[in-house]
Amino acid sequence: MRQSEKEQRLHAFGRVCRDRGLSFTPQRRAILGAILDLNNHPTADQVHAALARRRPRVSRATVFRTLEAFARAGIISKACHPGSAVRYDWRTETHHHMVCLRCDRVMDFADPRLDALAVPDTRTFGFVVSELRVQLRGTCRRCRQLEDRR
């Protein structure tokens, strides 16, 4: 991500934070900056490791709490899949994920046909759907290429 694009996104995130009652502290700005720099649906531990190089005083617990607060406020989203740590995504617009079952990599993709899927009626389960995102699980190109070389 270009530096100017990153700064624009950080500025927009700061506005959203303030609109939602969260102060946009230097630590929170740094945490969002690390997510933007990583740009790969990082785990909280990956965000903390990236941040530790630049801001060693930001604790692991602060990173976890901040990411959860951002997710609750809709500033970032969670990209979860079974058997893996929660991943965080700075993209909050509707999009879908491909998850590699070998390396746990999470990749974004958009498809208008998936965006147009009707939300199933879940009232009989007492469940209210707040969003519908599709997750495709399989093997990524990199893992398939590694397999082919073996």
C-alpha positions in Angstrom: 0.0 0.0 0.0 1.4 3.4 -0.9 2.2 5.7 1.9 -0.4 8.4 0.7 -3.1 5.7 0.6 -2.2 4.5 4.0 -2.3 8.1 5.4 -5.8 8.6 3.8 -7.1 5.4 5.4 -5.6 6.2 8.8 -7.3 9.7 8.6 -10.6 8.0 7.7 -10.2 5.5 10.5 -9.5 8.3 12.9 -12.8 10.0 11.9 -14.7 6.8 12.3 -13.2 6.2 15.7 -14.2 9.6 16.9 -17.7 9.2 15.4 -18.1 6.0 17.4 -16.8 7.3 20.7 -13.3 5.9 20.6 -10.3 8.2 21.1 -7.8 7.9 18.3 -4.6 7.6 20.4 -1.1 7.2 19.0 -1.2 3.6 20.1 -4.4 2.9 18.3 -3.1 4.7 15.2 0.0 2.6 15.3 -2.1 -0.6 15.6 -4.2 0.3 12.6 -1.0 1.3 10.7 0.4 -2.2 11.4 -2.7 -3.8 10.1 -2.5 -1.7 6.9 1.2 -2.5 6.5 0.7 -6.2 7.0 -2.3 -6.3 4.6 -2.7 -10.0 5.0 -5.5 -10.6 7.6 -3.0 -10.7 10.5 -3.6 -12.3 13.8 -3.3 -10.2 17.0 0.1 -11.8 17.6 1.3 -10.8 14.1 0.1 -7.2 14.7 1.9 -7.2 18.0 5.1 -8.5 16.5 5.0 -6.0 13.7 4.4 -3.2 16.2 7.1 -4.3 18.6 9.8 -3.3 16.1 8.5 0.3 16.0 6.7 0.7 19.4 8.1 -1.8 21.9 6.1 -0.4 24.7 2.7 -1.4 23.2 1.8 -4.6 25.1 0.3 -7.7 23.6 -2.8 -7.3 25.8 -3.2 -3.7 24.5 -3.1 -5.0 20.9 -5.7 -7.7 21.7 -8.1 -5.3 23.5 -7.7 -2.6 20.8 -8.4 -5.0 17.9 -11.5 -6.3 19.7 -12.7 -2.7 20.4 -12.1 -1.8 16.7 -14.0 -4.9 15.6 -17.0 -4.2 17.9 -17.1 -0.6 16.6 -17.0 -1.8 12.9 -13.7 -0.1 12.2 -12.1 -3.5 11.2 -13.7 -6.9 10.8 -12.8 -10.4 11.9 -12.1 -13.1 9.4 -12.4 -16.3 11.4 -12.0 -19.9 10.4 -12.1 -23.1 12.4 -8.9 -24.3 14.0 -7.1 -21.0 13.6 -6.5 -17.8 15.4 -8.9 -14.9 14.7 -7.6 -12.8 11.8 -8.4 -9.1 11.5 -9.3 -7.3 8.3 -9.2 -3.5 7.7 -11.6 -4.0 4.8 -15.2 -3.6 6.2 -17.0 -3.4 2.9 -18.8 -6.5 1.7 -16.2 -9.0 0.3 -15.5 -12.7 0.7 -12.5 -14.9 1.7 -10.6 -17.8 0.4 -8.8 -19.7 3.2 -5.9 -22.1 2.5 -6.3 -25.2 4.7 -2.5 -25.8 4.5 -0.9 -22.5 5.3 -3.9 -20.7 6.9 -3.5 -17.8 4.4 -6.7 -15.7 4.0 -7.2 -13.9 0.7 -9.9 -11.4 -0.2 -12.1 -11.7 -3.3 -15.2 -10.0 -4.6 -18.0 -11.6 -6.6 -21.3 -9.7 -7.3 -23.1 -13.1 -7.5 -22.2 -13.9 -3.9 -23.1 -10.4 -2.8 -26.5 -11.0 -4.3 -27.2 -14.2 -2.3 -30.4 -14.0 -0.3 -30.0 -14.3 3.4 -31.7 -17.5 4.6 -34.6 -17.3 7.0 -33.1 -18.2 10.4 -36.1 -17.1 12.6 -36.9 -20.7 13.6 -33.5 -20.9 15.2 -33.9 -17.6 16.9 -30.9 -16.3 15.0 -30.7 -12.8 13.5 -28.2 -12.5 10.6 -26.3 -9.2 10.6 -24.2 -9.9 7.5 -23.5 -12.7 4.9 -20.0 -13.4 3.8 -18.8 -16.4 1.9 -15.7 -18.3 2.8 -14.1 -20.7 0.3 -11.8 -23.2 1.8 -9.1 -25.1 -0.2 -5.5 -24.9 -1.2 -3.8 -21.7 -2.4 -1.5 -21.5 -5.5 1.6 -21.2 -3.4 0.9 -24.4 -1.5 -0.1 -26.3 -4.6 3.2 -25.2 -6.3 5.2 -26.4 -3.3 3.3 -29.8 -3.5 4.1 -30.1 -7.2 7.8 -29.5 -6.6 7.9 -32.4 -4.1 
